[in-house]
Amino acid sequence: MNPLVLWPAAFLDIVATSLGYMGLAFMHDPGFFQMLRVSPIIFCGLLSMPILKQRLKWFNWTGILIVCIGLLIKAIPNVFTDLQTHQMELGGCVLDLNITNPGLTTTPPLKK
């Protein structure tokens, strides 16, 4: 086997790892980065069924389930804080529109 066959895959892996670590600098929670690093297990397992015609064994399904549960546990607090932050930002935007041009929106002023 020619060793150059693996070069494109190795190069893309290095690029993906480098981009992932650069993205880590902008993440709020580094623990979430580790969970995202594990998430390809889910996609590889699920895509191996239709593409490679493989049947997953019980321990494969158990691993996928554990990773999914871990992702959900890690993501739930971030989702709720992001929703609260987004609602506050949206409320401030609507409040500003009501102050600057009361006829522009029909929403009542927000209570604080």
All heavy atoms as an XYZ file, in Angstrom:
873
protein
N       0.839     -1.178      0.000
C       0.000      0.000      0.000
C       0.888      1.245      0.000
O       1.856      1.331      0.729
C      -0.898     -0.015      1.226
C      -1.765      1.198      1.313
S      -2.453      1.283      2.850
C      -3.907      1.494      3.171
N       0.519      2.174     -0.805
C       1.269      3.409     -0.925
C       0.996      4.298      0.297
O      -0.159      4.579      0.623
C       0.842      4.111     -2.212
C       1.725      5.295     -2.538
O       2.600      5.660     -1.768
N       1.472      5.887     -3.689
N       2.040      4.773      0.982
C       1.809      5.618      2.169
C       1.165      6.963      1.839
O       0.590      7.609      2.707
C       3.193      5.816      2.768
C       4.169      5.226      1.832
C       3.440      4.487      0.770
N       1.253      7.406      0.597
C       0.643      8.686      0.224
C      -0.877      8.622      0.186
O      -1.544      9.654      0.134
C       1.181      9.152     -1.127
C       2.679      9.492     -1.149
C       3.099      9.874     -2.555
C       2.984     10.610     -0.180
N      -1.438      7.421      0.246
C      -2.890      7.278      0.241
C      -3.489      7.881      1.511
O      -4.573      8.469      1.493
C      -3.276      5.788      0.108
C      -4.756      5.590      0.315
C      -2.844      5.252     -1.231
N      -2.784      7.778      2.607
C      -3.287      8.283      3.887
C      -2.995      9.764      4.105
O      -3.476     10.353      5.072
C      -2.678      7.469      5.032
C      -3.006      5.980      5.017
C      -2.278      5.279      6.138
C      -4.497      5.765      5.125
N      -2.214     10.382      3.220
C      -1.837     11.768      3.408
C      -3.029     12.723      3.429
O      -3.090     13.590      4.303
C      -0.834     12.180      2.329
C      -0.294     13.545      2.577
C       0.723     13.866      3.404
C      -0.769     14.774      2.018
N       0.918     15.225      3.400
C       0.011     15.803      2.547
C      -1.785     15.090      1.130
C      -0.183     17.125      2.218
C      -1.979     16.424      0.804
C      -1.184     17.419      1.338
N      -3.999     12.643      2.522
C      -5.128     13.590      2.584
C      -5.934     13.477      3.875
O      -6.323     14.490      4.460
C      -5.990     13.218      1.375
C      -5.079     12.520      0.447
C      -4.082     11.814      1.317
N      -6.153     12.259      4.327
C      -6.909     12.090      5.575
C      -6.131     12.647      6.764
O      -6.709     13.305      7.642
C      -7.222     10.622      5.787
N      -4.831     12.416      6.801
C      -4.015     12.943      7.891
C      -3.972     14.469      7.856
O      -4.062     15.125      8.904
C      -2.602     12.368      7.813
N      -3.863     15.024      6.671
C      -3.842     16.476      6.531
C      -5.158     17.095      6.991
O      -5.167     18.090      7.725
C      -3.563     16.857      5.078
C      -3.597     18.335      4.832
C      -2.577     19.151      5.289
C      -4.665     18.917      4.160
C      -2.611     20.517      5.074
C      -4.708     20.275      3.937
C      -3.680     21.081      4.394
N      -6.279     16.507      6.583
C      -7.576     17.034      7.005
C      -7.785     16.879      8.502
O      -8.422     17.723      9.140
C      -8.695     16.352      6.218
C      -8.769     16.729      4.743
C      -9.849     15.917      4.044
C      -9.021     18.213      4.576
N      -7.256     15.831      9.089
C      -7.354     15.653     10.537
C      -6.561     16.735     11.262
O      -7.016     17.279     12.273
C      -6.864     14.270     10.935
C      -7.046     14.012     12.415
O      -8.157     14.285     12.937
O      -6.091     13.551     13.071
N      -5.383     17.054     10.761
C      -4.585     18.122     11.371
C      -5.301     19.463     11.250
O      -5.343     20.255     12.200
C      -3.182     18.175     10.728
C      -2.371     16.944     11.127
C      -2.438     19.445     11.124
C      -1.069     16.786     10.386
N      -5.893     19.736     10.095
C      -6.632     20.990      9.898
C      -7.839     21.053     10.840
O      -8.084     22.076     11.478
C      -7.071     21.136      8.423
C      -8.051     22.285      8.252
C      -5.863     21.332      7.536
N      -8.578     19.954     10.944
C      -9.755     19.932     11.818
C      -9.362     20.124     13.277
O     -10.028     20.862     14.018
C     -10.509     18.624     11.635
N      -8.284     19.482     13.698
C      -7.829     19.636     15.080
C      -7.377     21.069     15.338
O      -7.700     21.656     16.382
C      -6.689     18.653     15.376
O      -7.150     17.329     15.103
C      -6.237     18.745     16.812
N      -6.662     21.654     14.399
C      -6.207     23.038     14.562
C      -7.378     24.006     14.639
O      -7.406     24.893     15.499
C      -5.304     23.434     13.399
O      -4.200     22.580     13.330
N      -8.359     23.834     13.765
C      -9.539     24.707     13.801
C     -10.330     24.514     15.089
O     -10.871     25.468     15.646
C     -10.426     24.447     12.592
C      -9.870     24.905     11.241
C     -10.792     24.450     10.114
C      -9.696     26.403     11.221
N     -10.406     23.283     15.558
C     -11.103     23.015     16.811
C     -10.450     23.700     17.989
O     -11.126     24.279     18.847
N      -9.123     23.667     18.031
C      -8.431     24.325     19.142
C      -8.476     25.845     19.017
O      -8.486     26.548     20.028
C      -6.995     23.824     19.249
C      -6.913     22.446     19.853
C      -6.243     21.424     19.216
C      -7.540     22.163     21.062
C      -6.185     20.153     19.758
C      -7.493     20.899     21.614
C      -6.812     19.907     20.958
O      -6.767     18.643     21.514
N      -8.530     26.364     17.797
C      -8.716     27.806     17.658
C     -10.119     28.197     18.113
O     -10.314     29.244     18.717
C      -8.487     28.238     16.215
C      -7.027     28.285     15.843
S      -6.704     29.104     14.287
C      -7.341     27.936     13.119
N     -11.107     27.358     17.812
C     -12.465     27.631     18.264
C     -12.601     27.529     19.767
O     -13.455     28.180     20.366
N     -11.751     26.720     20.392
C     -11.780     26.585     21.851
C     -11.510     27.915     22.532
O     -12.045     28.186     23.610
C     -10.762     25.537     22.290
C     -10.576     25.300     23.785
C     -11.884     24.814     24.394
C      -9.471     24.305     24.039
N     -10.721     28.769     21.894
C     -10.416     30.075     22.478
C     -11.662     30.941     22.592
O     -11.736     31.819     23.455
C      -9.363     30.788     21.644
N     -12.669     30.698     21.750
C     -13.876     31.523     21.752
C     -15.044     30.880     22.494
O     -16.117     31.465     22.546
C     -14.299     31.823     20.313
C     -13.253     32.577     19.552
C     -12.499     31.947     18.583
C     -13.012     33.913     19.818
C     -11.527     32.633     17.877
C     -12.050     34.605     19.132
C     -11.296     33.963     18.156
N     -14.842     29.691     23.041
C     -15.939     29.005     23.726
C     -16.050     29.479     25.164
O     -15.054     29.786     25.818
C     -15.731     27.492     23.695
C     -15.932     26.899     22.324
S     -15.924     25.121     22.354
C     -17.592     24.819     22.856
N     -17.269     29.523     25.630
C     -17.539     29.947     27.004
C     -17.187     28.847     27.999
O     -16.677     29.122     29.074
C     -19.017     30.328     27.129
C     -19.433     30.708     28.509
N     -18.988     31.854     29.104
C     -20.237     30.102     29.407
C     -19.503     31.930     30.332
N     -20.267     30.885     30.518
N     -17.445     27.603     27.632
C     -17.252     26.477     28.538
C     -16.334     25.440     27.886
O     -16.741     24.771     26.943
C     -18.610     25.853     28.865
C     -18.527     24.789     29.932
O     -17.464     24.657     30.562
O     -19.546     24.103     30.137
N     -15.100     25.296     28.363
C     -14.190     24.320     27.767
C     -14.659     22.876     27.920
O     -14.293     22.020     27.122
C     -12.872     24.532     28.505
C     -12.983     25.839     29.171
C     -14.439     26.098     29.374
N     -15.463     22.591     28.922
C     -15.988     21.240     29.092
C     -16.895     20.834     27.949
O     -16.969     19.666     27.563
N     -17.580     21.805     27.383
C     -18.446     21.535     26.233
C     -17.612     21.175     25.010
O     -18.028     20.378     24.180
C     -19.320     22.757     25.956
C     -20.485     22.460     25.071
C     -21.498     21.639     25.511
C     -20.569     22.992     23.807
C     -22.575     21.348     24.702
C     -21.630     22.713     22.988
C     -22.639     21.881     23.439
N     -16.414     21.728     24.907
C     -15.514     21.391     23.804
C     -15.148     19.910     23.853
O     -15.111     19.238     22.813
C     -14.255     22.254     23.883
C     -13.206     21.871     22.883
C     -13.360     22.200     21.552
C     -12.069     21.191     23.278
C     -12.395     21.853     20.627
C     -11.108     20.837     22.363
C     -11.264     21.175     21.033
N     -14.907     19.382     25.038
C     -14.567     17.964     25.157
C     -15.742     17.081     24.748
O     -15.555     16.039     24.130
C     -14.124     17.634     26.585
C     -12.757     18.157     26.915
C     -11.688     17.584     26.008
O     -11.737     16.437     25.609
N     -10.730     18.412     25.657
N     -16.942     17.498     25.078
C     -18.102     16.712     24.669
C     -18.282     16.768     23.151
O     -18.695     15.792     22.529
C     -19.370     17.207     25.368
C     -19.403     16.893     26.841
S     -19.131     15.158     27.216
C     -20.532     14.406     26.448
N     -17.974     17.888     22.533
C     -18.058     17.970     21.081
C     -16.991     17.122     20.403
O     -17.184     16.621     19.305
C     -17.943     19.426     20.621
C     -19.140     20.306     20.928
C     -18.860     21.737     20.488
C     -20.383     19.779     20.255
N     -15.851     16.955     21.061
C     -14.800     16.101     20.501
C     -15.221     14.634     20.490
O     -14.721     13.854     19.692
C     -13.504     16.236     21.320
C     -12.820     17.546     21.224
C     -11.979     17.680     20.028
N     -10.880     16.723     20.070
C     -10.046     16.535     19.091
N     -10.177     17.236     17.999
N      -9.088     15.656     19.177
N     -16.124     14.254     21.374
C     -16.569     12.864     21.467
C     -17.764     12.612     20.542
O     -18.033     11.471     20.181
C     -16.933     12.545     22.938
C     -17.440     11.138     23.094
C     -15.717     12.729     23.830
N     -18.456     13.655     20.129
C     -19.677     13.475     19.354
C     -19.504     12.781     18.000
O     -20.475     12.207     17.512
C     -20.398     14.807     19.178
O     -19.624     15.678     18.399
N     -18.340     12.775     17.350
C     -18.238     12.004     16.101
C     -18.503     10.508     16.278
O     -18.825      9.832     15.296
C     -16.802     12.259     15.635
C     -16.467     13.580     16.189
C     -17.164     13.642     17.508
N     -18.406     10.006     17.495
C     -18.734      8.598     17.745
C     -20.177      8.324     17.323
O     -20.484      7.288     16.726
C     -18.517      8.253     19.231
C     -17.035      8.317     19.565
C     -19.096      6.899     19.577
C     -16.735      8.176     21.030
N     -21.059      9.265     17.609
C     -22.471      9.103     17.264
C     -22.631      9.038     15.745
O     -23.273      8.132     15.214
C     -23.299     10.263     17.839
C     -23.188     10.290     19.355
C     -24.747     10.169     17.400
C     -23.736     11.545     19.976
N     -22.031     10.009     15.056
C     -22.213     10.074     13.613
C     -21.558      8.898     12.899
O     -22.118      8.360     11.954
C     -21.667     11.407     13.076
C     -22.344     12.588     13.701
C     -21.661     13.418     14.556
C     -23.678     12.857     13.439
C     -22.288     14.504     15.138
C     -24.313     13.935     14.014
C     -23.606     14.756     14.867
N     -20.369      8.504     13.348
C     -19.704      7.354     12.716
C     -20.513      6.078     12.923
O     -20.644      5.263     12.010
C     -18.294      7.179     13.279
S     -17.167      8.461     12.755
N     -21.046      5.913     14.124
C     -21.841      4.717     14.388
C     -23.121      4.681     13.574
O     -23.462      3.656     12.972
N     -23.824      5.805     13.524
C     -25.093      5.829     12.800
C     -24.907      5.784     11.281
O     -25.710      5.183     10.580
C     -25.901      7.065     13.205
C     -26.364      7.095     14.667
C     -27.108      8.381     14.954
C     -27.213      5.892     14.993
N     -23.844      6.408     10.782
C     -23.611      6.390      9.341
C     -23.003      5.077      8.857
O     -23.048      4.780      7.664
C     -22.720      7.563      8.931
C     -23.372      8.936      8.996
C     -22.356     10.023      8.686
C     -24.548      9.019      8.046
N     -22.438      4.290      9.769
C     -21.879      3.003      9.349
C     -22.978      2.009      8.974
O     -22.725      1.067      8.231
C     -20.996      2.413     10.447
O     -21.772      2.022     11.553
N     -24.189      2.232      9.465
C     -25.284      1.317      9.124
C     -25.690      1.452      7.652
O     -25.665      0.458      6.928
C     -26.470      1.538     10.065
C     -26.171      1.101     11.482
S     -27.581      1.174     12.603
C     -28.105      2.845     12.475
N     -26.058      2.641      7.155
C     -26.483      2.690      5.748
C     -25.324      2.647      4.749
O     -25.460      2.092      3.667
C     -27.240      4.008      5.638
C     -26.693      4.858      6.714
C     -26.292      3.923      7.822
N     -24.178      3.220      5.112
C     -23.086      3.316      4.147
C     -22.285      2.020      4.071
O     -22.022      1.504      2.988
C     -22.174      4.515      4.490
C     -22.973      5.814      4.316
C     -20.929      4.525      3.612
C     -22.250      7.047      4.775
N     -21.887      1.489      5.228
C     -21.064      0.279      5.253
C     -21.881     -0.999      5.422
O     -21.317     -2.085      5.448
C     -20.026      0.379      6.372
C     -19.052      1.544      6.276
C     -18.170      1.597      7.500
C     -18.230      1.448      5.014
N     -23.184     -0.839      5.598
C     -24.088     -1.987      5.786
C     -23.675     -2.835      6.993
O     -23.735     -4.045      6.963
C     -24.130     -2.869      4.533
C     -24.453     -2.147      3.254
C     -25.881     -1.695      3.225
C     -26.208     -1.155      1.844
N     -26.797      0.134      1.847
N     -23.249     -2.151      8.057
C     -22.878     -2.858      9.278
C     -24.041     -2.841     10.259
O     -24.837     -1.910     10.286
C     -21.668     -2.206      9.945
C     -20.384     -2.421      9.215
C     -19.210     -1.828      9.976
O     -19.382     -1.042     10.890
N     -18.010     -2.218      9.582
N     -24.090     -3.862     11.066
C     -25.093     -3.935     12.124
C     -24.389     -3.641     13.442
O     -23.410     -4.304     13.786
C     -25.716     -5.323     12.138
C     -26.867     -5.450     13.075
C     -27.524     -6.815     12.894
N     -28.506     -7.030     13.905
C     -29.792     -6.738     13.762
N     -30.213     -6.236     12.630
N     -30.648     -6.953     14.729
N     -24.880     -2.640     14.161
C     -24.241     -2.262     15.412
C     -24.577     -3.269     16.509
O     -25.704     -3.732     16.610
C     -24.684     -0.862     15.830
C     -24.274      0.278     14.895
C     -24.779      1.605     15.428
C     -22.790      0.322     14.705
N     -23.588     -3.556     17.316
C     -23.771     -4.479     18.435
C     -24.285     -3.714     19.646
O     -24.330     -2.494     19.660
C     -22.458     -5.183     18.731
C     -21.989     -6.056     17.571
C     -20.642     -6.640     17.859
C     -20.171     -7.568     16.777
N     -20.195     -7.069     15.447
N     -24.635     -4.432     20.697
C     -25.236     -3.795     21.873
C     -24.284     -2.801     22.519
O     -24.696     -1.759     23.011
C     -25.705     -4.851     22.878
C     -24.576     -5.629     23.498
C     -24.014     -6.779     23.048
C     -23.873     -5.279     24.680
N     -22.992     -7.174     23.860
C     -22.886     -6.276     24.887
C     -23.960     -4.240     25.594
C     -22.004     -6.247     25.955
C     -23.075     -4.210     26.655
C     -22.112     -5.211     26.833
N     -22.984     -3.104     22.541
C     -22.048     -2.185     23.188
C     -21.829     -0.927     22.350
O     -21.512      0.126     22.900
C     -20.726     -2.876     23.527
C     -20.075     -3.593     22.378
C     -19.260     -2.923     21.502
C     -20.276     -4.953     22.204
C     -18.658     -3.579     20.453
C     -19.673     -5.624     21.167
C     -18.859     -4.933     20.275
N     -22.016     -1.021     21.021
C     -21.968      0.183     20.191
C     -23.136      1.107     20.528
O     -22.961      2.322     20.670
C     -22.013     -0.181     18.713
C     -20.849     -1.024     18.262
O     -21.039     -2.139     17.787
N     -19.629     -0.524     18.419
N     -24.327      0.517     20.629
C     -25.510      1.309     20.988
C     -25.370      1.881     22.389
O     -25.787      3.019     22.647
C     -26.780      0.469     20.880
C     -27.186      0.219     19.472
C     -27.160     -0.972     18.807
C     -27.685      1.185     18.542
N     -27.607     -0.799     17.513
C     -27.931      0.513     17.328
C     -27.932      2.546     18.606
C     -28.419      1.169     16.205
C     -28.414      3.199     17.480
C     -28.654      2.504     16.299
N     -24.774      1.119     23.307
C     -24.573      1.615     24.671
C     -23.633      2.821     24.666
O     -23.885      3.816     25.353
C     -24.008      0.502     25.574
O     -24.867     -0.631     25.496
C     -23.880      0.959     27.002
N     -22.566      2.747     23.888
C     -21.642      3.878     23.791
C     -22.295      5.107     23.198
O     -22.097      6.225     23.682
N     -23.086      4.910     22.153
C     -23.798      6.038     21.544
C     -24.773      6.649     22.537
O     -24.886      7.875     22.657
C     -24.512      5.582     20.249
C     -23.485      5.290     19.160
C     -25.510      6.629     19.776
C     -24.064      4.686     17.918
N     -25.465      5.813     23.289
C     -26.424      6.309     24.281
C     -25.724      7.090     25.391
O     -26.191      8.159     25.799
C     -27.211      5.140     24.868
C     -28.300      5.493     25.875
C     -29.407      6.259     25.184
C     -28.839      4.245     26.525
N     -24.591      6.591     25.867
C     -23.855      7.286     26.928
C     -23.359      8.642     26.434
O     -23.439      9.650     27.147
C     -22.699      6.410     27.440
C     -23.259      5.223     28.222
C     -21.732      7.207     28.300
C     -22.227      4.187     28.591
N     -22.849      8.696     25.209
C     -22.370      9.965     24.661
C     -23.531     10.946     24.497
O     -23.406     12.132     24.823
C     -21.635      9.732     23.325
C     -21.355     11.037     22.621
C     -20.342      8.981     23.558
N     -24.680     10.469     24.023
C     -25.852     11.345     23.869
C     -26.321     11.887     25.214
O     -26.650     13.075     25.331
C     -26.985     10.595     23.187
S     -26.735     10.331     21.445
N     -26.349     11.039     26.221
C     -26.764     11.492     27.556
C     -25.780     12.529     28.088
O     -26.180     13.551     28.656
C     -26.902     10.288     28.513
C     -28.103      9.436     28.111
C     -27.024     10.749     29.956
C     -28.203      8.118     28.855
N     -24.486     12.284     27.887
C     -23.482     13.259     28.323
C     -23.616     14.585     27.606
O     -23.498     15.645     28.223
N     -23.882     14.541     26.309
C     -24.081     15.782     25.563
C     -25.303     16.544     26.056
O     -25.279     17.769     26.198
C     -24.222     15.484     24.072
C     -22.941     15.177     23.311
C     -23.263     14.690     21.917
C     -22.055     16.392     23.253
N     -26.377     15.822     26.331
C     -27.585     16.479     26.832
C     -27.360     17.089     28.211
O     -27.784     18.222     28.467
C     -28.741     15.488     26.882
C     -29.354     15.120     25.536
C     -30.391     14.016     25.704
C     -29.977     16.339     24.902
N     -26.701     16.345     29.085
C     -26.443     16.867     30.434
C     -25.578     18.119     30.363
O     -25.789     19.090     31.087
C     -25.788     15.783     31.311
C     -26.805     14.695     31.638
C     -25.209     16.374     32.585
C     -26.223     13.485     32.334
N     -24.602     18.111     29.473
C     -23.703     19.253     29.356
C     -24.366     20.433     28.650
O     -24.072     21.590     28.947
C     -22.449     18.820     28.589
C     -21.353     19.810     28.603
C     -20.825     19.984     29.993
C     -19.767     21.057     30.008
N     -19.425     21.465     31.341
N     -25.292     20.167     27.722
C     -25.880     21.234     26.918
C     -27.067     21.913     27.592
O     -27.345     23.078     27.309
C     -26.308     20.690     25.566
N     -27.785     21.212     28.453
C     -29.004     21.778     29.045
C     -28.739     23.090     29.789
O     -29.456     24.069     29.559
C     -29.713     20.732     29.934
C     -30.385     19.687     29.043
C     -30.721     21.380     30.862
C     -30.974     18.521     29.793
N     -27.735     23.192     30.665
C     -27.523     24.494     31.323
C     -27.167     25.608     30.345
O     -27.588     26.744     30.521
C     -26.357     24.229     32.282
C     -26.333     22.761     32.479
C     -26.855     22.166     31.214
N     -26.406     25.300     29.311
C     -26.056     26.333     28.331
C     -27.272     26.799     27.556
O     -27.388     27.980     27.240
C     -24.998     25.804     27.360
C     -23.652     25.627     28.019
O     -23.359     26.262     29.014
N     -22.835     24.761     27.461
N     -28.174     25.898     27.233
C     -29.360     26.268     26.467
C     -30.237     27.217     27.284
O     -30.705     28.236     26.771
C     -30.157     25.016     26.048
C     -31.519     25.393     25.519
C     -29.387     24.226     25.017
N     -30.442     26.908     28.557
C     -31.319     27.750     29.357
C     -30.706     29.115     29.630
O     -31.407     30.111     29.628
C     -31.696     27.052     30.662
C     -32.701     25.952     30.457
C     -32.438     24.668     30.898
C     -33.892     26.185     29.806
C     -33.351     23.651     30.697
C     -34.813     25.183     29.598
C     -34.537     23.909     30.047
N     -29.410     29.204     29.849
C     -28.800     30.521     30.052
C     -28.799     31.314     28.761
O     -28.986     32.521     28.776
C     -27.370     30.403     30.597
O     -26.594     29.602     29.706
C     -27.356     29.805     31.973
N     -28.597     30.645     27.610
C     -28.646     31.354     26.331
C     -30.052     31.863     26.042
O     -30.224     32.956     25.512
C     -28.186     30.448     25.189
C     -26.687     30.202     25.216
O     -25.990     30.957     25.927
O     -26.228     29.262     24.544
N     -31.083     31.089     26.379
C     -32.453     31.541     26.165
C     -32.762     32.758     27.020
O     -33.388     33.703     26.559
C     -33.444     30.419     26.472
C     -33.551     29.301     25.430
C     -34.515     28.231     25.927
C     -34.015     29.845     24.106
N     -32.326     32.753     28.277
C     -32.583     33.893     29.147
C     -31.843     35.127     28.640
O     -32.389     36.217     28.604
C     -32.155     33.574     30.575
C     -33.040     32.548     31.241
C     -32.493     32.108     32.587
O     -31.376     32.446     32.956
N     -33.288     31.347     33.314
N     -30.593     34.941     28.213
C     -29.830     36.067     27.681
C     -30.469     36.596     26.411
O     -30.593     37.801     26.221
C     -28.381     35.630     27.390
O     -27.833     35.062     28.571
C     -27.539     36.804     26.945
N     -30.921     35.691     25.527
C     -31.537     36.107     24.268
C     -32.851     36.843     24.529
O     -33.136     37.845     23.871
C     -31.772     34.897     23.370
C     -32.361     35.238     22.044
N     -31.672     35.967     21.102
C     -33.578     34.982     21.509
C     -32.427     36.140     20.046
N     -33.587     35.544     20.256
N     -33.636     36.391     25.486
C     -34.894     37.066     25.797
C     -34.619     38.467     26.341
O     -35.332     39.411     26.010
C     -35.696     36.253     26.797
C     -36.335     35.029     26.189
C     -37.027     34.165     27.229
O     -36.892     34.393     28.435
N     -37.744     33.162     26.780
N     -33.590     38.603     27.163
C     -33.269     39.926     27.699
C     -32.807     40.856     26.585
O     -33.186     42.017     26.538
C     -32.193     39.812     28.778
C     -32.728     39.278     30.100
S     -31.509     39.386     31.394
C     -30.718     37.818     31.222
N     -31.985     40.350     25.654
C     -31.526     41.183     24.554
C     -32.686     41.576     23.649
O     -32.796     42.714     23.229
C     -30.461     40.442     23.739
C     -29.157     40.275     24.470
C     -28.196     39.379     23.710
O     -28.578     38.874     22.637
O     -27.080     39.183     24.197
N     -33.562     40.642     23.349
C     -34.710     40.933     22.499
C     -35.639     41.927     23.188
O     -36.140     42.850     22.568
C     -35.462     39.638     22.164
C     -36.672     39.779     21.251
C     -36.238     40.328     19.910
C     -37.372     38.457     21.084
N     -35.841     41.755     24.484
C     -36.691     42.673     25.226
C     -36.127     44.081     25.218
O     -36.857     45.058     25.051
N     -34.819     44.197     25.360
C     -34.197     45.517     25.303
C     -34.348     46.153     23.943
O     -34.565     47.354     23.819
N     -34.260     45.358     22.901
C     -34.417     45.872     21.530
C     -35.831     46.383     21.316
O     -36.033     47.472     20.778
C     -34.067     44.776     20.536
S     -34.303     45.248     18.822
N     -36.816     45.607     21.735
C     -38.207     46.024     21.570
C     -38.491     47.255     22.413
O     -39.168     48.180     21.986
C     -39.168     44.859     21.916
C     -40.607     45.343     21.945
C     -39.007     43.732     20.924
N     -37.943     47.326     23.620
C     -38.135     48.478     24.486
C     -37.527     49.723     23.858
O     -38.112     50.792     23.878
C     -37.522     48.205     25.862
C     -37.789     49.237     26.946
C     -39.285     49.341     27.199
C     -37.059     48.883     28.214
N     -36.335     49.578     23.253
C     -35.718     50.715     22.579
C     -36.564     51.189     21.412
O     -36.696     52.380     21.182
C     -34.314     50.342     22.077
C     -33.331     50.176     23.219
O     -33.630     50.667     24.321
O     -32.277     49.539     23.004
N     -37.148     50.255     20.656
C     -38.002     50.658     19.543
C     -39.231     51.405     20.037
O     -39.676     52.361     19.411
C     -38.436     49.429     18.734
C     -37.375     48.789     17.850
C     -37.929     47.518     17.222
C     -36.910     49.749     16.787
N     -39.789     50.975     21.165
C     -40.965     51.660     21.702
C     -40.620     53.057     22.191
O     -41.435     53.963     22.101
C     -41.569     50.853     22.851
C     -42.399     49.694     22.360
O     -42.895     49.723     21.253
N     -42.528     48.680     23.182
N     -39.434     53.225     22.711
C     -39.048     54.547     23.218
C     -38.771     55.495     22.054
O     -39.208     56.637     22.043
C     -37.813     54.429     24.138
C     -38.206     53.713     25.424
C     -37.227     55.795     24.447
C     -37.043     53.364     26.312
N     -38.044     55.008     21.034
C     -37.658     55.898     19.939
C     -38.811     56.190     18.991
O     -38.943     57.301     18.499
C     -36.484     55.294     19.137
O     -36.862     54.008     18.668
C     -35.248     55.190     19.994
N     -39.664     55.198     18.722
C     -40.777     55.396     17.799
C     -41.962     54.572     18.301
O     -42.108     53.421     17.936
C     -40.373     54.978     16.386
C     -41.413     55.366     15.363
O     -42.460     55.902     15.722
N     -41.125     55.105     14.111
N     -42.815     55.151     19.136
C     -43.898     54.367     19.735
C     -44.872     53.788     18.714
O     -45.483     52.764     18.951
C     -44.608     55.371     20.644
C     -43.699     56.518     20.787
C     -42.777     56.506     19.625
N     -45.033     54.390     17.558
C     -45.958     53.872     16.573
C     -45.389     52.724     15.742
O     -46.095     52.076     14.994
N     -44.092     52.450     15.910
C     -43.438     51.419     15.105
C     -43.834     50.017     15.539
O     -44.023     49.138     14.714
C     -41.924     51.593     15.185
C     -41.076     50.687     14.306
C     -41.382     50.954     12.845
C     -39.604     50.921     14.572
N     -43.991     49.807     16.822
C     -44.358     48.484     17.317
C     -45.655     48.585     18.090
O     -46.030     49.652     18.573
C     -43.263     47.923     18.244
O     -43.118     48.806     19.350
C     -41.956     47.759     17.520
N     -46.339     47.476     18.217
C     -47.603     47.465     18.957
C     -47.475     46.733     20.276
O     -48.464     46.476     20.925
C     -48.692     46.792     18.110
O     -48.270     45.472     17.811
C     -48.964     47.574     16.847
N     -46.259     46.389     20.674
C     -46.075     45.673     21.927
C     -46.043     46.672     23.078
O     -45.517     47.766     22.951
C     -44.780     44.867     21.925
O     -43.688     45.765     21.686
C     -44.799     43.789     20.865
N     -46.604     46.283     24.224
C     -46.537     47.176     25.382
C     -45.116     47.173     25.944
O     -44.350     46.259     25.696
C     -47.517     46.532     26.370
C     -47.596     45.111     25.964
C     -47.384     45.078     24.494
N     -44.764     48.202     26.682
C     -43.416     48.243     27.292
C     -43.230     47.026     28.211
O     -44.163     46.577     28.870
C     -43.397     49.546     28.075
C     -44.498     50.364     27.477
C     -45.501     49.408     26.937
N     -42.009     46.533     28.262
C     -41.689     45.367     29.080
C     -41.559     45.764     30.537
O     -41.034     46.830     30.861
C     -40.396     44.717     28.585
C     -40.457     44.161     27.176
C     -39.070     43.711     26.759
C     -41.414     43.018     27.097
N     -41.988     44.901     31.430
C     -41.836     45.131     32.867
C     -40.469     44.620     33.286
O     -40.004     43.602     32.819
C     -42.911     44.381     33.633
C     -44.297     44.854     33.340
C     -45.306     44.039     34.100
C     -46.702     44.434     33.717
N     -47.706     43.613     34.364
N     -39.829     45.320     34.164
C     -38.523     44.887     34.659
C     -38.602     44.525     36.099
O     -39.363     44.926     36.860
C     -37.478     45.953     34.447
C     -37.113     46.065     32.985
C     -35.832     46.805     32.822
C     -35.495     46.827     31.351
N     -34.174     47.192     31.089
